[in-house]
């Protein structure tokens, strides 16, 4: 069995609404293991590195500003097919259309134009996971 690692972020909206425990409980209930965990107020440089692939897109600036708006919980999560599994657990990006039973479907709220306020982030590939874990955990 191949074990993967992924970066999971509980975004400022999830932390502010007191949902960190519920998010992490769902990760653990799925059978994944928390390897590293920290609460931090990310700096602009870190966030711009994290979202670098989106630089130049219209949502880049607002996304970075949103992520600067409050504390973030960052976790390295490990398990078999954890990247695919966590993304399924998180649900689609837009909370309104995310399926019931997913983190975003159950806990997310529609903020109109502010789709980036969707509780969590999870890496989308092994390459992204490696890069993102390096950014957040050094």
Phi and psi in radians as a Rosetta constraint file:
Dihedral C 1 N 2 CA 2 C 2 CIRCULARHARMONIC -1.529 0.35
Dihedral N 2 CA 2 C 2 N 3 CIRCULARHARMONIC 2.212 0.35
Dihedral C 2 N 3 CA 3 C 3 CIRCULARHARMONIC -1.720 0.35
Dihedral N 3 CA 3 C 3 N 4 CIRCULARHARMONIC 2.335 0.35
Dihedral C 3 N 4 CA 4 C 4 CIRCULARHARMONIC -2.006 0.35
Dihedral N 4 CA 4 C 4 N 5 CIRCULARHARMONIC 2.887 0.35
Dihedral C 4 N 5 CA 5 C 5 CIRCULARHARMONIC -2.173 0.35
Dihedral N 5 CA 5 C 5 N 6 CIRCULARHARMONIC 2.585 0.35
Dihedral C 5 N 6 CA 6 C 6 CIRCULARHARMONIC -2.441 0.35
Dihedral N 6 CA 6 C 6 N 7 CIRCULARHARMONIC 2.769 0.35
Dihedral C 6 N 7 CA 7 C 7 CIRCULARHARMONIC -1.660 0.35
Dihedral N 7 CA 7 C 7 N 8 CIRCULARHARMONIC 2.269 0.35
Dihedral C 7 N 8 CA 8 C 8 CIRCULARHARMONIC -2.069 0.35
Dihedral N 8 CA 8 C 8 N 9 CIRCULARHARMONIC 2.267 0.35
Dihedral C 8 N 9 CA 9 C 9 CIRCULARHARMONIC -2.042 0.35
Dihedral N 9 CA 9 C 9 N 10 CIRCULARHARMONIC 2.320 0.35
Dihedral C 9 N 10 CA 10 C 10 CIRCULARHARMONIC -1.655 0.35
Dihedral N 10 CA 10 C 10 N 11 CIRCULARHARMONIC 1.970 0.35
Dihedral C 10 N 11 CA 11 C 11 CIRCULARHARMONIC -1.267 0.35
Dihedral N 11 CA 11 C 11 N 12 CIRCULARHARMONIC 2.939 0.35
Dihedral C 11 N 12 CA 12 C 12 CIRCULARHARMONIC -0.923 0.35
Dihedral N 12 CA 12 C 12 N 13 CIRCULARHARMONIC -0.602 0.35
Dihedral C 12 N 13 CA 13 C 13 CIRCULARHARMONIC -1.193 0.35
Dihedral N 13 CA 13 C 13 N 14 CIRCULARHARMONIC -0.648 0.35
Dihedral C 13 N 14 CA 14 C 14 CIRCULARHARMONIC -1.200 0.35
Dihedral N 14 CA 14 C 14 N 15 CIRCULARHARMONIC -0.728 0.35
Dihedral C 14 N 15 CA 15 C 15 CIRCULARHARMONIC -1.140 0.35
Dihedral N 15 CA 15 C 15 N 16 CIRCULARHARMONIC -0.816 0.35
Dihedral C 15 N 16 CA 16 C 16 CIRCULARHARMONIC -1.073 0.35
Dihedral N 16 CA 16 C 16 N 17 CIRCULARHARMONIC -0.582 0.35
Dihedral C 16 N 17 CA 17 C 17 CIRCULARHARMONIC -1.535 0.35
Dihedral N 17 CA 17 C 17 N 18 CIRCULARHARMONIC 0.077 0.35
Dihedral C 17 N 18 CA 18 C 18 CIRCULARHARMONIC 1.246 0.35
Dihedral N 18 CA 18 C 18 N 19 CIRCULARHARMONIC 0.582 0.35
Dihedral C 18 N 19 CA 19 C 19 CIRCULARHARMONIC -1.765 0.35
Dihedral N 19 CA 19 C 19 N 20 CIRCULARHARMONIC -0.002 0.35
Dihedral C 19 N 20 CA 20 C 20 CIRCULARHARMONIC -0.979 0.35
Dihedral N 20 CA 20 C 20 N 21 CIRCULARHARMONIC -0.820 0.35
Dihedral C 20 N 21 CA 21 C 21 CIRCULARHARMONIC -1.058 0.35
Dihedral N 21 CA 21 C 21 N 22 CIRCULARHARMONIC -0.737 0.35
Dihedral C 21 N 22 CA 22 C 22 CIRCULARHARMONIC -1.138 0.35
Dihedral N 22 CA 22 C 22 N 23 CIRCULARHARMONIC -0.726 0.35
Dihedral C 22 N 23 CA 23 C 23 CIRCULARHARMONIC -1.094 0.35
Dihedral N 23 CA 23 C 23 N 24 CIRCULARHARMONIC -0.866 0.35
Dihedral C 23 N 24 CA 24 C 24 CIRCULARHARMONIC -1.162 0.35
Dihedral N 24 CA 24 C 24 N 25 CIRCULARHARMONIC -0.598 0.35
Dihedral C 24 N 25 CA 25 C 25 CIRCULARHARMONIC -1.102 0.35
Dihedral N 25 CA 25 C 25 N 26 CIRCULARHARMONIC -0.688 0.35
Dihedral C 25 N 26 CA 26 C 26 CIRCULARHARMONIC -1.159 0.35
Dihedral N 26 CA 26 C 26 N 27 CIRCULARHARMONIC -0.670 0.35
Dihedral C 26 N 27 CA 27 C 27 CIRCULARHARMONIC -1.076 0.35
Dihedral N 27 CA 27 C 27 N 28 CIRCULARHARMONIC -0.845 0.35
Dihedral C 27 N 28 CA 28 C 28 CIRCULARHARMONIC -1.201 0.35
Dihedral N 28 CA 28 C 28 N 29 CIRCULARHARMONIC -0.648 0.35
Dihedral C 28 N 29 CA 29 C 29 CIRCULARHARMONIC -1.117 0.35
Dihedral N 29 CA 29 C 29 N 30 CIRCULARHARMONIC -0.492 0.35
Dihedral C 29 N 30 CA 30 C 30 CIRCULARHARMONIC -1.281 0.35
Dihedral N 30 CA 30 C 30 N 31 CIRCULARHARMONIC -0.209 0.35
Dihedral C 30 N 31 CA 31 C 31 CIRCULARHARMONIC 1.749 0.35
Dihedral N 31 CA 31 C 31 N 32 CIRCULARHARMONIC 0.133 0.35
Dihedral C 31 N 32 CA 32 C 32 CIRCULARHARMONIC -1.529 0.35
Dihedral N 32 CA 32 C 32 N 33 CIRCULARHARMONIC 2.746 0.35
Dihedral C 32 N 33 CA 33 C 33 CIRCULARHARMONIC -1.959 0.35
Dihedral N 33 CA 33 C 33 N 34 CIRCULARHARMONIC 2.315 0.35
Dihedral C 33 N 34 CA 34 C 34 CIRCULARHARMONIC -1.380 0.35
Dihedral N 34 CA 34 C 34 N 35 CIRCULARHARMONIC 2.101 0.35
Dihedral C 34 N 35 CA 35 C 35 CIRCULARHARMONIC -1.698 0.35
Dihedral N 35 CA 35 C 35 N 36 CIRCULARHARMONIC -0.731 0.35
Dihedral C 35 N 36 CA 36 C 36 CIRCULARHARMONIC -2.472 0.35
Dihedral N 36 CA 36 C 36 N 37 CIRCULARHARMONIC 2.610 0.35
Dihedral C 36 N 37 CA 37 C 37 CIRCULARHARMONIC -2.659 0.35
Dihedral N 37 CA 37 C 37 N 38 CIRCULARHARMONIC 2.363 0.35
Dihedral C 37 N 38 CA 38 C 38 CIRCULARHARMONIC -2.705 0.35
Dihedral N 38 CA 38 C 38 N 39 CIRCULARHARMONIC 2.653 0.35
Dihedral C 38 N 39 CA 39 C 39 CIRCULARHARMONIC -1.854 0.35
Dihedral N 39 CA 39 C 39 N 40 CIRCULARHARMONIC 2.267 0.35
Dihedral C 39 N 40 CA 40 C 40 CIRCULARHARMONIC -2.653 0.35
Dihedral N 40 CA 40 C 40 N 41 CIRCULARHARMONIC 2.807 0.35
Dihedral C 40 N 41 CA 41 C 41 CIRCULARHARMONIC -1.768 0.35
Dihedral N 41 CA 41 C 41 N 42 CIRCULARHARMONIC 1.722 0.35
Dihedral C 41 N 42 CA 42 C 42 CIRCULARHARMONIC -1.146 0.35
Dihedral N 42 CA 42 C 42 N 43 CIRCULARHARMONIC 2.560 0.35
Dihedral C 42 N 43 CA 43 C 43 CIRCULARHARMONIC -1.530 0.35
Dihedral N 43 CA 43 C 43 N 44 CIRCULARHARMONIC 2.750 0.35
Dihedral C 43 N 44 CA 44 C 44 CIRCULARHARMONIC -0.943 0.35
Dihedral N 44 CA 44 C 44 N 45 CIRCULARHARMONIC -0.779 0.35
Dihedral C 44 N 45 CA 45 C 45 CIRCULARHARMONIC -1.013 0.35
Dihedral N 45 CA 45 C 45 N 46 CIRCULARHARMONIC -0.780 0.35
Dihedral C 45 N 46 CA 46 C 46 CIRCULARHARMONIC -1.070 0.35
Dihedral N 46 CA 46 C 46 N 47 CIRCULARHARMONIC -0.809 0.35
Dihedral C 46 N 47 CA 47 C 47 CIRCULARHARMONIC -1.164 0.35
Dihedral N 47 CA 47 C 47 N 48 CIRCULARHARMONIC -0.691 0.35
Dihedral C 47 N 48 CA 48 C 48 CIRCULARHARMONIC -1.149 0.35
Dihedral N 48 CA 48 C 48 N 49 CIRCULARHARMONIC -0.618 0.35
Dihedral C 48 N 49 CA 49 C 49 CIRCULARHARMONIC -1.164 0.35
Dihedral N 49 CA 49 C 49 N 50 CIRCULARHARMONIC -0.766 0.35
Dihedral C 49 N 50 CA 50 C 50 CIRCULARHARMONIC -1.052 0.35
Dihedral N 50 CA 50 C 50 N 51 CIRCULARHARMONIC -0.783 0.35
Dihedral C 50 N 51 CA 51 C 51 CIRCULARHARMONIC -1.699 0.35
Dihedral N 51 CA 51 C 51 N 52 CIRCULARHARMONIC 0.320 0.35
Dihedral C 51 N 52 CA 52 C 52 CIRCULARHARMONIC -0.923 0.35
Dihedral N 52 CA 52 C 52 N 53 CIRCULARHARMONIC -0.624 0.35
Dihedral C 52 N 53 CA 53 C 53 CIRCULARHARMONIC -1.107 0.35
Dihedral N 53 CA 53 C 53 N 54 CIRCULARHARMONIC -0.315 0.35
Dihedral C 53 N 54 CA 54 C 54 CIRCULARHARMONIC -1.750 0.35
Dihedral N 54 CA 54 C 54 N 55 CIRCULARHARMONIC 0.010 0.35
Dihedral C 54 N 55 CA 55 C 55 CIRCULARHARMONIC -0.971 0.35
Dihedral N 55 CA 55 C 55 N 56 CIRCULARHARMONIC 2.356 0.35
Dihedral C 55 N 56 CA 56 C 56 CIRCULARHARMONIC 1.633 0.35
Dihedral N 56 CA 56 C 56 N 57 CIRCULARHARMONIC -0.269 0.35
Dihedral C 56 N 57 CA 57 C 57 CIRCULARHARMONIC -1.450 0.35
Dihedral N 57 CA 57 C 57 N 58 CIRCULARHARMONIC 2.671 0.35
Dihedral C 57 N 58 CA 58 C 58 CIRCULARHARMONIC -1.041 0.35
Dihedral N 58 CA 58 C 58 N 59 CIRCULARHARMONIC -0.486 0.35
Dihedral C 58 N 59 CA 59 C 59 CIRCULARHARMONIC -1.564 0.35
Dihedral N 59 CA 59 C 59 N 60 CIRCULARHARMONIC -0.085 0.35
Dihedral C 59 N 60 CA 60 C 60 CIRCULARHARMONIC -1.022 0.35
Dihedral N 60 CA 60 C 60 N 61 CIRCULARHARMONIC -0.948 0.35
Dihedral C 60 N 61 CA 61 C 61 CIRCULARHARMONIC -1.047 0.35
Dihedral N 61 CA 61 C 61 N 62 CIRCULARHARMONIC -0.904 0.35
Dihedral C 61 N 62 CA 62 C 62 CIRCULARHARMONIC -1.054 0.35
Dihedral N 62 CA 62 C 62 N 63 CIRCULARHARMONIC -0.602 0.35
Dihedral C 62 N 63 CA 63 C 63 CIRCULARHARMONIC -1.160 0.35
Dihedral N 63 CA 63 C 63 N 64 CIRCULARHARMONIC -0.808 0.35
Dihedral C 63 N 64 CA 64 C 64 CIRCULARHARMONIC -1.070 0.35
Dihedral N 64 CA 64 C 64 N 65 CIRCULARHARMONIC -0.767 0.35
Dihedral C 64 N 65 CA 65 C 65 CIRCULARHARMONIC -1.066 0.35
Dihedral N 65 CA 65 C 65 N 66 CIRCULARHARMONIC -0.760 0.35
Dihedral C 65 N 66 CA 66 C 66 CIRCULARHARMONIC -1.045 0.35
Dihedral N 66 CA 66 C 66 N 67 CIRCULARHARMONIC -0.790 0.35
Dihedral C 66 N 67 CA 67 C 67 CIRCULARHARMONIC -1.191 0.35
Dihedral N 67 CA 67 C 67 N 68 CIRCULARHARMONIC -0.358 0.35
Dihedral C 67 N 68 CA 68 C 68 CIRCULARHARMONIC -1.432 0.35
Dihedral N 68 CA 68 C 68 N 69 CIRCULARHARMONIC -0.178 0.35
Dihedral C 68 N 69 CA 69 C 69 CIRCULARHARMONIC -1.292 0.35
Dihedral N 69 CA 69 C 69 N 70 CIRCULARHARMONIC -0.170 0.35
Dihedral C 69 N 70 CA 70 C 70 CIRCULARHARMONIC -3.075 0.35
Dihedral N 70 CA 70 C 70 N 71 CIRCULARHARMONIC -3.140 0.35
Dihedral C 70 N 71 CA 71 C 71 CIRCULARHARMONIC -1.170 0.35
Dihedral N 71 CA 71 C 71 N 72 CIRCULARHARMONIC 2.699 0.35
Dihedral C 71 N 72 CA 72 C 72 CIRCULARHARMONIC -2.226 0.35
Dihedral N 72 CA 72 C 72 N 73 CIRCULARHARMONIC 2.481 0.35
Dihedral C 72 N 73 CA 73 C 73 CIRCULARHARMONIC -1.788 0.35
Dihedral N 73 CA 73 C 73 N 74 CIRCULARHARMONIC 2.153 0.35
Dihedral C 73 N 74 CA 74 C 74 CIRCULARHARMONIC -1.925 0.35
Dihedral N 74 CA 74 C 74 N 75 CIRCULARHARMONIC 2.371 0.35
Dihedral C 74 N 75 CA 75 C 75 CIRCULARHARMONIC -2.410 0.35
Dihedral N 75 CA 75 C 75 N 76 CIRCULARHARMONIC 2.469 0.35
Dihedral C 75 N 76 CA 76 C 76 CIRCULARHARMONIC -1.715 0.35
Dihedral N 76 CA 76 C 76 N 77 CIRCULARHARMONIC 2.150 0.35
Dihedral C 76 N 77 CA 77 C 77 CIRCULARHARMONIC -2.064 0.35
Dihedral N 77 CA 77 C 77 N 78 CIRCULARHARMONIC 2.424 0.35
Dihedral C 77 N 78 CA 78 C 78 CIRCULARHARMONIC -2.183 0.35
Dihedral N 78 CA 78 C 78 N 79 CIRCULARHARMONIC 2.528 0.35
Dihedral C 78 N 79 CA 79 C 79 CIRCULARHARMONIC 2.899 0.35
Dihedral N 79 CA 79 C 79 N 80 CIRCULARHARMONIC 3.015 0.35
Dihedral C 79 N 80 CA 80 C 80 CIRCULARHARMONIC -1.195 0.35
Dihedral N 80 CA 80 C 80 N 81 CIRCULARHARMONIC 2.130 0.35
Dihedral C 80 N 81 CA 81 C 81 CIRCULARHARMONIC 0.927 0.35
Dihedral N 81 CA 81 C 81 N 82 CIRCULARHARMONIC 0.650 0.35
Dihedral C 81 N 82 CA 82 C 82 CIRCULARHARMONIC -1.109 0.35
Dihedral N 82 CA 82 C 82 N 83 CIRCULARHARMONIC -0.550 0.35
Dihedral C 82 N 83 CA 83 C 83 CIRCULARHARMONIC -1.117 0.35
Dihedral N 83 CA 83 C 83 N 84 CIRCULARHARMONIC -0.942 0.35
Dihedral C 83 N 84 CA 84 C 84 CIRCULARHARMONIC -1.103 0.35
Dihedral N 84 CA 84 C 84 N 85 CIRCULARHARMONIC -0.737 0.35
Dihedral C 84 N 85 CA 85 C 85 CIRCULARHARMONIC -1.128 0.35
Dihedral N 85 CA 85 C 85 N 86 CIRCULARHARMONIC -0.757 0.35
Dihedral C 85 N 86 CA 86 C 86 CIRCULARHARMONIC -1.192 0.35
Dihedral N 86 CA 86 C 86 N 87 CIRCULARHARMONIC -0.685 0.35
Dihedral C 86 N 87 CA 87 C 87 CIRCULARHARMONIC -1.109 0.35
Dihedral N 87 CA 87 C 87 N 88 CIRCULARHARMONIC -0.605 0.35
Dihedral C 87 N 88 CA 88 C 88 CIRCULARHARMONIC -1.188 0.35
Dihedral N 88 CA 88 C 88 N 89 CIRCULARHARMONIC -0.748 0.35
Dihedral C 88 N 89 CA 89 C 89 CIRCULARHARMONIC -1.097 0.35
Dihedral N 89 CA 89 C 89 N 90 CIRCULARHARMONIC -0.652 0.35
Dihedral C 89 N 90 CA 90 C 90 CIRCULARHARMONIC -1.221 0.35
Dihedral N 90 CA 90 C 90 N 91 CIRCULARHARMONIC -0.649 0.35
Dihedral C 90 N 91 CA 91 C 91 CIRCULARHARMONIC 1.565 0.35
Dihedral N 91 CA 91 C 91 N 92 CIRCULARHARMONIC 3.034 0.35
Dihedral C 91 N 92 CA 92 C 92 CIRCULARHARMONIC -1.120 0.35
Dihedral N 92 CA 92 C 92 N 93 CIRCULARHARMONIC 2.780 0.35
Dihedral C 92 N 93 CA 93 C 93 CIRCULARHARMONIC -0.995 0.35
Dihedral N 93 CA 93 C 93 N 94 CIRCULARHARMONIC -0.705 0.35
Dihedral C 93 N 94 CA 94 C 94 CIRCULARHARMONIC -1.532 0.35
Dihedral N 94 CA 94 C 94 N 95 CIRCULARHARMONIC 2.013 0.35
Dihedral C 94 N 95 CA 95 C 95 CIRCULARHARMONIC -0.990 0.35
Dihedral N 95 CA 95 C 95 N 96 CIRCULARHARMONIC -0.582 0.35
Dihedral C 95 N 96 CA 96 C 96 CIRCULARHARMONIC -1.096 0.35
Dihedral N 96 CA 96 C 96 N 97 CIRCULARHARMONIC -0.632 0.35
Dihedral C 96 N 97 CA 97 C 97 CIRCULARHARMONIC -1.798 0.35
Dihedral N 97 CA 97 C 97 N 98 CIRCULARHARMONIC -0.027 0.35
Dihedral C 97 N 98 CA 98 C 98 CIRCULARHARMONIC -1.155 0.35
Dihedral N 98 CA 98 C 98 N 99 CIRCULARHARMONIC 2.452 0.35
Dihedral C 98 N 99 CA 99 C 99 CIRCULARHARMONIC -1.147 0.35
Dihedral N 99 CA 99 C 99 N 100 CIRCULARHARMONIC 2.500 0.35
Dihedral C 99 N 100 CA 100 C 100 CIRCULARHARMONIC -0.995 0.35
Dihedral N 100 CA 100 C 100 N 101 CIRCULARHARMONIC 2.526 0.35
Dihedral C 100 N 101 CA 101 C 101 CIRCULARHARMONIC 1.677 0.35
Dihedral N 101 CA 101 C 101 N 102 CIRCULARHARMONIC -0.270 0.35
Dihedral C 101 N 102 CA 102 C 102 CIRCULARHARMONIC -1.641 0.35
Dihedral N 102 CA 102 C 102 N 103 CIRCULARHARMONIC 2.855 0.35
Dihedral C 102 N 103 CA 103 C 103 CIRCULARHARMONIC -1.029 0.35
Dihedral N 103 CA 103 C 103 N 104 CIRCULARHARMONIC -0.876 0.35
Dihedral C 103 N 104 CA 104 C 104 CIRCULARHARMONIC -1.245 0.35
Dihedral N 104 CA 104 C 104 N 105 CIRCULARHARMONIC -0.593 0.35
Dihedral C 104 N 105 CA 105 C 105 CIRCULARHARMONIC -1.190 0.35
Dihedral N 105 CA 105 C 105 N 106 CIRCULARHARMONIC -0.637 0.35
Dihedral C 105 N 106 CA 106 C 106 CIRCULARHARMONIC -1.567 0.35
Dihedral N 106 CA 106 C 106 N 107 CIRCULARHARMONIC -0.620 0.35
Dihedral C 106 N 107 CA 107 C 107 CIRCULARHARMONIC -1.952 0.35
Dihedral N 107 CA 107 C 107 N 108 CIRCULARHARMONIC -0.339 0.35
Dihedral C 107 N 108 CA 108 C 108 CIRCULARHARMONIC -1.329 0.35
Dihedral N 108 CA 108 C 108 N 109 CIRCULARHARMONIC 2.695 0.35
Dihedral C 108 N 109 CA 109 C 109 CIRCULARHARMONIC -2.211 0.35
Dihedral N 109 CA 109 C 109 N 110 CIRCULARHARMONIC 2.627 0.35
Dihedral C 109 N 110 CA 110 C 110 CIRCULARHARMONIC -1.397 0.35
Dihedral N 110 CA 110 C 110 N 111 CIRCULARHARMONIC 2.114 0.35
Dihedral C 110 N 111 CA 111 C 111 CIRCULARHARMONIC -1.905 0.35
Dihedral N 111 CA 111 C 111 N 112 CIRCULARHARMONIC 0.408 0.35
Dihedral C 111 N 112 CA 112 C 112 CIRCULARHARMONIC 1.209 0.35
Dihedral N 112 CA 112 C 112 N 113 CIRCULARHARMONIC -2.059 0.35
Dihedral C 112 N 113 CA 113 C 113 CIRCULARHARMONIC -1.221 0.35
Dihedral N 113 CA 113 C 113 N 114 CIRCULARHARMONIC -0.275 0.35
Dihedral C 113 N 114 CA 114 C 114 CIRCULARHARMONIC -1.658 0.35
Dihedral N 114 CA 114 C 114 N 115 CIRCULARHARMONIC 1.075 0.35
Dihedral C 114 N 115 CA 115 C 115 CIRCULARHARMONIC -1.084 0.35
Dihedral N 115 CA 115 C 115 N 116 CIRCULARHARMONIC -0.470 0.35
Dihedral C 115 N 116 CA 116 C 116 CIRCULARHARMONIC -1.110 0.35
Dihedral N 116 CA 116 C 116 N 117 CIRCULARHARMONIC -0.266 0.35
Dihedral C 116 N 117 CA 117 C 117 CIRCULARHARMONIC -1.479 0.35
Dihedral N 117 CA 117 C 117 N 118 CIRCULARHARMONIC 1.333 0.35
Dihedral C 117 N 118 CA 118 C 118 CIRCULARHARMONIC -2.257 0.35
Dihedral N 118 CA 118 C 118 N 119 CIRCULARHARMONIC 0.626 0.35
Dihedral C 118 N 119 CA 119 C 119 CIRCULARHARMONIC 1.309 0.35
Dihedral N 119 CA 119 C 119 N 120 CIRCULARHARMONIC -0.927 0.35
Dihedral C 119 N 120 CA 120 C 120 CIRCULARHARMONIC -2.388 0.35
Dihedral N 120 CA 120 C 120 N 121 CIRCULARHARMONIC 2.825 0.35
Dihedral C 120 N 121 CA 121 C 121 CIRCULARHARMONIC -2.246 0.35
Dihedral N 121 CA 121 C 121 N 122 CIRCULARHARMONIC 2.492 0.35
Dihedral C 121 N 122 CA 122 C 122 CIRCULARHARMONIC -2.411 0.35
Dihedral N 122 CA 122 C 122 N 123 CIRCULARHARMONIC 2.471 0.35
Dihedral C 122 N 123 CA 123 C 123 CIRCULARHARMONIC -1.002 0.35
Dihedral N 123 CA 123 C 123 N 124 CIRCULARHARMONIC 2.593 0.35
Dihedral C 123 N 124 CA 124 C 124 CIRCULARHARMONIC -1.792 0.35
Dihedral N 124 CA 124 C 124 N 125 CIRCULARHARMONIC -0.047 0.35
Dihedral C 124 N 125 CA 125 C 125 CIRCULARHARMONIC -2.826 0.35
Dihedral N 125 CA 125 C 125 N 126 CIRCULARHARMONIC 2.851 0.35
Dihedral C 125 N 126 CA 126 C 126 CIRCULARHARMONIC -1.028 0.35
Dihedral N 126 CA 126 C 126 N 127 CIRCULARHARMONIC -0.637 0.35
Dihedral C 126 N 127 CA 127 C 127 CIRCULARHARMONIC -1.176 0.35
Dihedral N 127 CA 127 C 127 N 128 CIRCULARHARMONIC -0.768 0.35
Dihedral C 127 N 128 CA 128 C 128 CIRCULARHARMONIC -1.113 0.35
Dihedral N 128 CA 128 C 128 N 129 CIRCULARHARMONIC -0.723 0.35
Dihedral C 128 N 129 CA 129 C 129 CIRCULARHARMONIC -1.046 0.35
Dihedral N 129 CA 129 C 129 N 130 CIRCULARHARMONIC -0.800 0.35
Dihedral C 129 N 130 CA 130 C 130 CIRCULARHARMONIC -1.082 0.35
Dihedral N 130 CA 130 C 130 N 131 CIRCULARHARMONIC -0.797 0.35
Dihedral C 130 N 131 CA 131 C 131 CIRCULARHARMONIC -1.118 0.35
Dihedral N 131 CA 131 C 131 N 132 CIRCULARHARMONIC -0.820 0.35
Dihedral C 131 N 132 CA 132 C 132 CIRCULARHARMONIC -1.185 0.35
Dihedral N 132 CA 132 C 132 N 133 CIRCULARHARMONIC -0.711 0.35
Dihedral C 132 N 133 CA 133 C 133 CIRCULARHARMONIC -1.068 0.35
Dihedral N 133 CA 133 C 133 N 134 CIRCULARHARMONIC -0.709 0.35
Dihedral C 133 N 134 CA 134 C 134 CIRCULARHARMONIC -1.076 0.35
Dihedral N 134 CA 134 C 134 N 135 CIRCULARHARMONIC -0.664 0.35
Dihedral C 134 N 135 CA 135 C 135 CIRCULARHARMONIC -1.196 0.35
Dihedral N 135 CA 135 C 135 N 136 CIRCULARHARMONIC -0.803 0.35
Dihedral C 135 N 136 CA 136 C 136 CIRCULARHARMONIC -1.473 0.35
Dihedral N 136 CA 136 C 136 N 137 CIRCULARHARMONIC -0.474 0.35
Dihedral C 136 N 137 CA 137 C 137 CIRCULARHARMONIC -2.131 0.35
Dihedral N 137 CA 137 C 137 N 138 CIRCULARHARMONIC 0.003 0.35
